[in-house]
Amino acid sequence: MEQEVKVTIHRSEAENRTEEPPQQDSIPHQLEELGEILSDSLSSFRESDAYDWILESTEKTRQYIKKNPARSMLLSLGAGILFGLFIKKGR
């Protein structure tokens, strides 16, 4: 069972006078800007030729796997073994 507990921290009057008030608006504003930048970047990527190429390649890969399931499984197994060997040598 979870409960919310309110915590109040009291400061001395000298500390309260020397500090500037906290800026509560800056972080949400920065997150909003970041969201807009990411949204614009994703929109421009979706309009690019690279995105179309990725979609075509994905569909070709799906069709190949449907036509050749055993070969696809063996290729995946071989790639996994090679990748594992490279990682193991790196340690």
N, CA, C and O atoms as a printed pandas DataFrame, in Angstrom:
     atom_number atom_name residue_name chain_id  residue_number  x_coord  y_coord  z_coord
0              1         N          MET        A               1    0.847   -1.165    0.000
1              2        CA          MET        A               1    0.000    0.000    0.000
2              3         C          MET        A               1    0.898    1.235    0.000
3              4         O          MET        A               1    1.772    1.376    0.855
4              5         N          GLU        A               2    0.680    2.112   -0.949
5              6        CA          GLU        A               2    1.491    3.316   -1.050
6              7         C          GLU        A               2    0.741    4.510   -0.479
7              8         O          GLU        A               2   -0.478    4.624   -0.611
8              9         N          GLN        A               3    1.500    5.396    0.159
9             10        CA          GLN        A               3    0.920    6.610    0.694
10            11         C          GLN        A               3    1.806    7.779    0.309
11            12         O          GLN        A               3    3.027    7.649    0.222
12            13         N          GLU        A               4    1.193    8.889    0.085
13            14        CA          GLU        A               4    1.952   10.105   -0.178
14            15         C          GLU        A               4    2.228   10.802    1.139
15            16         O          GLU        A               4    1.340   10.952    1.978
16            17         N          VAL        A               5    3.465   11.222    1.310
17            18        CA          VAL        A               5    3.860   11.899    2.532
18            19         C          VAL        A               5    4.377   13.280    2.147
19            20         O          VAL        A               5    5.292   13.400    1.332
20            21         N          LYS        A               6    3.798   14.312    2.728
21            22        CA          LYS        A               6    4.240   15.671    2.458
22            23         C          LYS        A               6    5.437   15.986    3.335
23            24         O          LYS        A               6    5.430   15.719    4.536
24            25         N          VAL        A               7    6.464   16.555    2.723
25            26        CA          VAL        A               7    7.678   16.914    3.454
26            27         C          VAL        A               7    7.849   18.419    3.370
27            28         O          VAL        A               7    7.786   18.990    2.281
28            29         N          THR        A               8    8.060   19.059    4.490
29            30        CA          THR        A               8    8.285   20.496    4.535
30            31         C          THR        A               8    9.665   20.734    5.120
31            32         O          THR        A               8    9.987   20.254    6.207
32            33         N          ILE        A               9   10.471   21.476    4.388
33            34        CA          ILE        A               9   11.813   21.798    4.856
34            35         C          ILE        A               9   11.828   23.270    5.249
35            36         O          ILE        A               9   11.477   24.131    4.442
36            37         N          HIS        A              10   12.225   23.558    6.456
37            38        CA          HIS        A              10   12.286   24.920    6.952
38            39         C          HIS        A              10   13.726   25.415    6.877
39            40         O          HIS        A              10   14.667   24.686    7.189
40            41         N          ARG        A              11   13.873   26.647    6.464
41            42        CA          ARG        A              11   15.190   27.265    6.389
42            43         C          ARG        A              11   15.231   28.456    7.335
43            44         O          ARG        A              11   14.205   28.986    7.761
44            45         N          SER        A              12   16.426   28.844    7.635
45            46        CA          SER        A              12   16.556   30.035    8.482
46            47         C          SER        A              12   16.210   31.263    7.652
47            48         O          SER        A              12   16.245   31.214    6.423
48            49         N          GLU        A              13   15.880   32.349    8.310
49            50        CA          GLU        A              13   15.502   33.573    7.604
50            51         C          GLU        A              13   16.658   34.131    6.787
51            52         O          GLU        A              13   16.426   34.726    5.735
52            53         N          ALA        A              14   17.890   33.959    7.237
53            54        CA          ALA        A              14   19.052   34.462    6.502
54            55         C          ALA        A              14   19.201   33.733    5.165
55            56         O          ALA        A              14   19.518   34.357    4.152
56            57         N          GLU        A              15   18.979   32.436    5.155
57            58        CA          GLU        A              15   19.077   31.668    3.914
58            59         C          GLU        A              15   17.981   32.075    2.940
59            60         O          GLU        A              15   18.225   32.164    1.737
60            61         N          ASN        A              16   16.789   32.320    3.439
61            62        CA          ASN        A              16   15.683   32.702    2.578
62            63         C          ASN        A              16   15.902   34.064    1.935
63            64         O          ASN        A              16   15.447   34.286    0.813
64            65         N          ARG        A              17   16.573   34.966    2.601
65            66        CA          ARG        A              17   16.786   36.317    2.077
66            67         C          ARG        A              17   17.856   36.328    0.988
67            68         O          ARG        A              17   17.747   37.110    0.044
68            69         N          THR        A              18   18.887   35.485    1.087
69            70        CA          THR        A              18   20.002   35.546    0.134
70            71         C          THR        A              18   19.719   34.777   -1.147
71            72         O          THR        A              18   20.296   35.093   -2.187
72            73         N          GLU        A              19   18.856   33.788   -1.101
73            74        CA          GLU        A              19   18.592   32.996   -2.290
74            75         C          GLU        A              19   17.552   33.668   -3.172
75            76         O          GLU        A              19   16.652   34.368   -2.708
76            77         N          GLU        A              20   17.722   33.417   -4.489
77            78        CA          GLU        A              20   16.723   33.900   -5.438
78            79         C          GLU        A              20   15.563   32.903   -5.440
79            80         O          GLU        A              20   15.758   31.727   -5.135
80            81         N          PRO        A              21   14.383   33.357   -5.775
81            82        CA          PRO        A              21   13.259   32.422   -5.820
82            83         C          PRO        A              21   13.493   31.370   -6.914
83            84         O          PRO        A              21   14.029   31.697   -7.973
84            85         N          PRO        A              22   13.102   30.124   -6.673
85            86        CA          PRO        A              22   13.323   29.077   -7.674
86            87         C          PRO        A              22   12.499   29.345   -8.933
87            88         O          PRO        A              22   11.379   29.851   -8.871
88            89         N          GLN        A              23   13.084   28.992  -10.063
89            90        CA          GLN        A              23   12.390   29.173  -11.336
90            91         C          GLN        A              23   11.659   27.876  -11.661
91            92         O          GLN        A              23   12.266   26.916  -12.136
92            93         N          GLN        A              24   10.396   27.853  -11.412
93            94        CA          GLN        A              24    9.612   26.651  -11.625
94            95         C          GLN        A              24    9.185   26.490  -13.076
95            96         O          GLN        A              24    8.783   25.398  -13.476
96            97         N          ASP        A              25    9.261   27.534  -13.862
97            98        CA          ASP        A              25    8.787   27.493  -15.232
98            99         C          ASP        A              25    9.858   27.020  -16.203
99           100         O          ASP        A              25    9.523   26.639  -17.325
100          101         N          SER        A              26   11.132   27.027  -15.821
101          102        CA          SER        A              26   12.195   26.765  -16.780
102          103         C          SER        A              26   12.218   25.316  -17.257
103          104         O          SER        A              26   12.395   25.088  -18.454
104          105         N          ILE        A              27   12.050   24.337  -16.391
105          106        CA          ILE        A              27   12.131   22.939  -16.809
106          107         C          ILE        A              27   10.953   22.560  -17.713
107          108         O          ILE        A              27   11.195   21.973  -18.768
108          109         N          PRO        A              28    9.711   22.853  -17.373
109          110        CA          PRO        A              28    8.627   22.527  -18.305
110          111         C          PRO        A              28    8.791   23.231  -19.652
111          112         O          PRO        A              28    8.467   22.664  -20.695
112          113         N          HIS        A              29    9.285   24.450  -19.628
113          114        CA          HIS        A              29    9.502   25.170  -20.880
114          115         C          HIS        A              29   10.578   24.486  -21.715
115          116         O          HIS        A              29   10.432   24.366  -22.931
116          117         N          GLN        A              30   11.663   24.034  -21.073
117          118        CA          GLN        A              30   12.727   23.337  -21.794
118          119         C          GLN        A              30   12.224   22.007  -22.353
119          120         O          GLN        A              30   12.576   21.632  -23.472
120          121         N          LEU        A              31   11.404   21.293  -21.583
121          122        CA          LEU        A              31   10.844   20.036  -22.066
122          123         C          LEU        A              31    9.907   20.267  -23.247
123          124         O          LEU        A              31    9.866   19.469  -24.183
124          125         N          GLU        A              32    9.166   21.350  -23.196
125          126        CA          GLU        A              32    8.271   21.675  -24.305
126          127         C          GLU        A              32    9.072   21.962  -25.569
127          128         O          GLU        A              32    8.710   21.505  -26.653
128          129         N          GLU        A              33   10.163   22.719  -25.433
129          130        CA          GLU        A              33   11.027   23.004  -26.584
130          131         C          GLU        A              33   11.649   21.731  -27.135
131          132         O          GLU        A              33   11.716   21.540  -28.349
132          133         N          LEU        A              34   12.106   20.855  -26.235
133          134        CA          LEU        A              34   12.696   19.594  -26.653
134          135         C          LEU        A              34   11.679   18.744  -27.401
135          136         O          LEU        A              34   12.015   18.128  -28.412
136          137         N          GLY        A              35   10.456   18.701  -26.924
137          138        CA          GLY        A              35    9.393   17.965  -27.593
138          139         C          GLY        A              35    9.112   18.491  -28.988
139          140         O          GLY        A              35    8.897   17.714  -29.918
140          141         N          GLU        A              36    9.114   19.808  -29.136
141          142        CA          GLU        A              36    8.893   20.409  -30.449
142          143         C          GLU        A              36   10.031   20.068  -31.404
143          144         O          GLU        A              36    9.796   19.765  -32.574
144          145         N          ILE        A              37   11.268   20.118  -30.902
145          146        CA          ILE        A              37   12.430   19.805  -31.741
146          147         C          ILE        A              37   12.367   18.345  -32.200
147          148         O          ILE        A              37   12.596   18.049  -33.373
148          149         N          LEU        A              38   12.058   17.440  -31.271
149          150        CA          LEU        A              38   11.966   16.023  -31.629
150          151         C          LEU        A              38   10.824   15.772  -32.603
151          152         O          LEU        A              38   10.963   14.973  -33.530
152          153         N          SER        A              39    9.717   16.435  -32.405
153          154        CA          SER        A              39    8.581   16.270  -33.301
154          155         C          SER        A              39    8.918   16.753  -34.710
155          156         O          SER        A              39    8.581   16.090  -35.691
156          157         N          ASP        A              40    9.578   17.896  -34.813
157          158        CA          ASP        A              40    9.986   18.415  -36.114
158          159         C          ASP        A              40   10.989   17.491  -36.793
159          160         O          ASP        A              40   10.913   17.263  -38.000
160          161         N          SER        A              41   11.930   16.960  -36.012
161          162        CA          SER        A              41   12.937   16.052  -36.565
162          163         C          SER        A              41   12.289   14.782  -37.095
163          164         O          SER        A              41   12.634   14.317  -38.182
164          165         N          LEU        A              42   11.350   14.215  -36.335
165          166        CA          LEU        A              42   10.663   13.005  -36.766
166          167         C          LEU        A              42    9.833   13.269  -38.021
167          168         O          LEU        A              42    9.795   12.435  -38.925
168          169         N          SER        A              43    9.180   14.407  -38.080
169          170        CA          SER        A              43    8.376   14.742  -39.259
170          171         C          SER        A              43    9.252   14.866  -40.500
171          172         O          SER        A              43    8.900   14.370  -41.570
172          173         N          SER        A              44   10.390   15.528  -40.351
173          174        CA          SER        A              44   11.272   15.676  -41.516
174          175         C          SER        A              44   11.884   14.337  -41.907
175          176         O          SER        A              44   12.116   14.098  -43.092
176          177         N          PHE        A              45   12.154   13.455  -40.942
177          178        CA          PHE        A              45   12.688   12.130  -41.266
178          179         C          PHE        A              45   11.653   11.304  -42.018
179          180         O          PHE        A              45   11.994   10.599  -42.968
180          181         N          ARG        A              46   10.403   11.383  -41.603
181          182        CA          ARG        A              46    9.350   10.616  -42.280
182          183         C          ARG        A              46    9.148   11.072  -43.720
183          184         O          ARG        A              46    8.675   10.294  -44.549
184          185         N          GLU        A              47    9.494   12.302  -44.030
185          186        CA          GLU        A              47    9.352   12.812  -45.387
186          187         C          GLU        A              47   10.578   12.520  -46.249
187          188         O          GLU        A              47   10.564   12.791  -47.450
188          189         N          SER        A              48   11.635   11.973  -45.655
189          190        CA          SER        A              48   12.878   11.759  -46.385
190          191         C          SER        A              48   12.857   10.450  -47.173
191          192         O          SER        A              48   12.008    9.586  -46.953
192          193         N          ASP        A              49   13.812   10.325  -48.097
193          194        CA          ASP        A              49   13.957    9.106  -48.884
194          195         C          ASP        A              49   14.466    7.955  -48.018
195          196         O          ASP        A              49   14.156    6.795  -48.291
196          197         N          ALA        A              50   15.234    8.255  -46.992
197          198        CA          ALA        A              50   15.763    7.211  -46.115
198          199         C          ALA        A              50   14.629    6.464  -45.421
199          200         O          ALA        A              50   14.701    5.246  -45.261
200          201         N          TYR        A              51   13.605    7.165  -45.014
201          202        CA          TYR        A              51   12.462    6.533  -44.345
202          203         C          TYR        A              51   11.748    5.580  -45.305
203          204         O          TYR        A              51   11.379    4.468  -44.929
204          205         N          ASP        A              52   11.559    6.026  -46.543
205          206        CA          ASP        A              52   10.928    5.168  -47.548
206          207         C          ASP        A              52   11.776    3.930  -47.811
207          208         O          ASP        A              52   11.240    2.833  -47.966
208          209         N          TRP        A              53   13.099    4.098  -47.862
209          210        CA          TRP        A              53   14.000    2.977  -48.092
210          211         C          TRP        A              53   13.918    1.973  -46.941
211          212         O          TRP        A              53   13.929    0.763  -47.168
212          213         N          ILE        A              54   13.836    2.474  -45.715
213          214        CA          ILE        A              54   13.723    1.596  -44.547
214          215         C          ILE        A              54   12.419    0.805  -44.605
215          216         O          ILE        A              54   12.412   -0.392  -44.317
216          217         N          LEU        A              55   11.314    1.458  -44.974
217          218        CA          LEU        A              55   10.037    0.751  -45.064
218          219         C          LEU        A              55   10.080   -0.330  -46.142
219          220         O          LEU        A              55    9.577   -1.434  -45.931
220          221         N          GLU        A              56   10.674   -0.023  -47.291
221          222        CA          GLU        A              56   10.787   -1.008  -48.373
222          223         C          GLU        A              56   11.664   -2.181  -47.953
223          224         O          GLU        A              56   11.329   -3.337  -48.213
224          225         N          SER        A              57   12.783   -1.883  -47.304
225          226        CA          SER        A              57   13.692   -2.944  -46.855
226          227         C          SER        A              57   13.027   -3.830  -45.816
227          228         O          SER        A              57   13.220   -5.046  -45.821
228          229         N          THR        A              58   12.257   -3.242  -44.939
229          230        CA          THR        A              58   11.545   -4.012  -43.918
230          231         C          THR        A              58   10.554   -4.967  -44.564
231          232         O          THR        A              58   10.451   -6.128  -44.166
232          233         N          GLU        A              59    9.832   -4.483  -45.550
233          234        CA          GLU        A              59    8.847   -5.334  -46.225
234          235         C          GLU        A              59    9.543   -6.456  -46.995
235          236         O          GLU        A              59    9.069   -7.592  -46.985
236          237         N          LYS        A              60   10.654   -6.157  -47.660
237          238        CA          LYS        A              60   11.402   -7.197  -48.373
238          239         C          LYS        A              60   11.923   -8.248  -47.403
239          240         O          LYS        A              60   11.900   -9.440  -47.709
240          241         N          THR        A              61   12.387   -7.822  -46.252
241          242        CA          THR        A              61   12.891   -8.758  -45.245
242          243         C          THR        A              61   11.780   -9.655  -44.741
243          244         O          THR        A              61   11.981  -10.859  -44.583
244          245         N          ARG        A              62   10.616   -9.092  -44.489
245          246        CA          ARG        A              62    9.472   -9.893  -44.032
246          247         C          ARG        A              62    9.085  -10.946  -45.071
247          248         O          ARG        A              62    8.816  -12.098  -44.728
248          249         N          GLN        A              63    9.059  -10.544  -46.333
249          250        CA          GLN        A              63    8.713  -11.479  -47.401
250          251         C          GLN        A              63    9.744  -12.598  -47.511
251          252         O          GLN        A              63    9.377  -13.756  -47.706
252          253         N          TYR        A              64   11.039  -12.265  -47.388
253          254        CA          TYR        A              64   12.100  -13.267  -47.461
254          255         C          TYR        A              64   11.954  -14.274  -46.316
255          256         O          TYR        A              64   12.095  -15.479  -46.523
256          257         N          ILE        A              65   11.671  -13.775  -45.116
257          258        CA          ILE        A              65   11.531  -14.664  -43.961
258          259         C          ILE        A              65   10.321  -15.582  -44.133
259          260         O          ILE        A              65   10.374  -16.752  -43.753
260          261         N          LYS        A              66    9.236  -15.064  -44.699
261          262        CA          LYS        A              66    8.057  -15.903  -44.921
262          263         C          LYS        A              66    8.337  -16.990  -45.953
263          264         O          LYS        A              66    7.858  -18.114  -45.809
264          265         N          LYS        A              67    9.107  -16.671  -46.994
265          266        CA          LYS        A              67    9.413  -17.633  -48.049
266          267         C          LYS        A              67   10.486  -18.630  -47.614
267          268         O          LYS        A              67   10.449  -19.785  -48.039
268          269         N          ASN        A              68   11.437  -18.217  -46.783
269          270        CA          ASN        A              68   12.570  -19.052  -46.394
270          271         C          ASN        A              68   12.754  -19.053  -44.874
271          272         O          ASN        A              68   13.728  -18.484  -44.379
272          273         N          PRO        A              69   11.856  -19.669  -44.133
273          274        CA          PRO        A              69   11.975  -19.602  -42.672
274          275         C          PRO        A              69   13.199  -20.348  -42.122
275          276         O          PRO        A              69   13.843  -19.866  -41.190
276          277         N          ALA        A              70   13.527  -21.523  -42.691
277          278        CA          ALA        A              70   14.666  -22.297  -42.177
278          279         C          ALA        A              70   15.983  -21.568  -42.442
279          280         O          ALA        A              70   16.833  -21.472  -41.558
280          281         N          ARG        A              71   16.143  -21.069  -43.635
281          282        CA          ARG        A              71   17.366  -20.339  -43.984
282          283         C          ARG        A              71   17.490  -19.075  -43.135
283          284         O          ARG        A              71   18.587  -18.733  -42.692
284          285         N          SER        A              72   16.389  -18.389  -42.909
285          286        CA          SER        A              72   16.402  -17.181  -42.082
286          287         C          SER        A              72   16.822  -17.500  -40.652
287          288         O          SER        A              72   17.571  -16.746  -40.031
288          289         N          MET        A              73   16.330  -18.627  -40.136
289          290        CA          MET        A              73   16.689  -19.040  -38.776
290          291         C          MET        A              73   18.180  -19.358  -38.688
291          292         O          MET        A              73   18.840  -18.956  -37.730
292          293         N          LEU        A              74   18.715  -20.071  -39.673
293          294        CA          LEU        A              74   20.140  -20.406  -39.666
294          295         C          LEU        A              74   21.006  -19.146  -39.805
295          296         O          LEU        A              74   22.034  -19.027  -39.139
296          297         N          LEU        A              75   20.599  -18.222  -40.655
297          298        CA          LEU        A              75   21.350  -16.969  -40.801
298          299         C          LEU        A              75   21.348  -16.175  -39.499
299          300         O          LEU        A              75   22.366  -15.600  -39.114
300          301         N          SER        A              76   20.206  -16.146  -38.826
301          302        CA          SER        A              76   20.114  -15.440  -37.551
302          303         C          SER        A              76   20.986  -16.097  -36.493
303          304         O          SER        A              76   21.647  -15.416  -35.709
304          305         N          LEU        A              77   20.984  -17.418  -36.476
305          306        CA          LEU        A              77   21.811  -18.150  -35.524
306          307         C          LEU        A              77   23.294  -17.887  -35.774
307          308         O          LEU        A              77   24.057  -17.643  -34.839
308          309         N          GLY        A              78   23.692  -17.938  -37.039
309          310        CA          GLY        A              78   25.093  -17.670  -37.384
310          311         C          GLY        A              78   25.508  -16.245  -37.028
311          312         O          GLY        A              78   26.598  -16.027  -36.499
312          313         N          ALA        A              79   24.651  -15.288  -37.315
313          314        CA          ALA        A              79   24.958  -13.898  -36.987
314          315         C          ALA        A              79   25.071  -13.716  -35.479
315          316         O          ALA        A              79   25.936  -12.982  -35.003
316          317         N          GLY        A              80   24.201  -14.381  -34.728
317          318        CA          GLY        A              80   24.259  -14.292  -33.274
318          319         C          GLY        A              80   25.532  -14.887  -32.711
319          320         O          GLY        A              80   26.117  -14.341  -31.776
320          321         N          ILE        A              81   25.970  -16.020  -33.282
321          322        CA          ILE        A              81   27.220  -16.638  -32.827
322          323         C          ILE        A              81   28.400  -15.731  -33.120
323          324         O          ILE        A              81   29.249  -15.526  -32.253
324          325         N          LEU        A              82   28.467  -15.185  -34.328
325          326        CA          LEU        A              82   29.568  -14.273  -34.681
326          327         C          LEU        A              82   29.581  -13.040  -33.782
327          328         O          LEU        A              82   30.634  -12.618  -33.304
328          329         N          PHE        A              83   28.422  -12.480  -33.564
329          330        CA          PHE        A              83   28.324  -11.307  -32.701
330          331         C          PHE        A              83   28.787  -11.632  -31.289
331          332         O          PHE        A              83   29.501  -10.851  -30.660
332          333         N          GLY        A              84   28.370  -12.799  -30.799
333          334        CA          GLY        A              84   28.788  -13.229  -29.466
334          335         C          GLY        A              84   30.292  -13.421  -29.370
335          336         O          GLY        A              84   30.894  -13.076  -28.353
336          337         N          LEU        A              85   30.910  -13.967  -30.416
337          338        CA          LEU        A              85   32.352  -14.146  -30.418
338          339         C          LEU        A              85   33.085  -12.801  -30.421
339          340         O          LEU        A              85   34.090  -12.637  -29.730
340          341         N          PHE        A              86   32.587  -11.861  -31.185
341          342        CA          PHE        A              86   33.219  -10.536  -31.208
342          343         C          PHE        A              86   33.132   -9.855  -29.854
343          344         O          PHE        A              86   34.089   -9.218  -29.411
344          345         N          ILE        A              87   31.997   -9.985  -29.201
345          346        CA          ILE        A              87   31.843   -9.368  -27.873
346          347         C          ILE        A              87   32.752  -10.058  -26.869
347          348         O          ILE        A              87   33.363   -9.400  -26.027
348          349         N          LYS        A              88   32.843  -11.385  -26.956
349          350        CA          LYS        A              88   33.663  -12.128  -26.004
350          351         C          LYS        A              88   35.152  -11.785  -26.166
351          352         O          LYS        A              88   35.875  -11.710  -25.173
352          353         N          LYS        A              89   35.614  -11.580  -27.396
353          354        CA          LYS        A              89   37.009  -11.202  -27.639
354          355         C          LYS        A              89   37.303   -9.800  -27.132
355          356         O          LYS        A              89   38.435   -9.506  -26.748
356          357         N          GLY        A              90   36.302   -8.936  -27.125
357          358        CA          GLY        A              90   36.475   -7.559  -26.674
358          359         C          GLY        A              90   36.717   -7.461  -25.173
359          360         O          GLY        A              90   37.246   -6.454  -24.702
360          361         N          ARG        A              91   36.348   -8.461  -24.432
361          362        CA          ARG        A              91   36.503   -8.426  -22.963
362          363         C          ARG        A              91   37.824   -8.877  -22.586
363          364         O          ARG        A              91   38.146   -8.920  -21.399
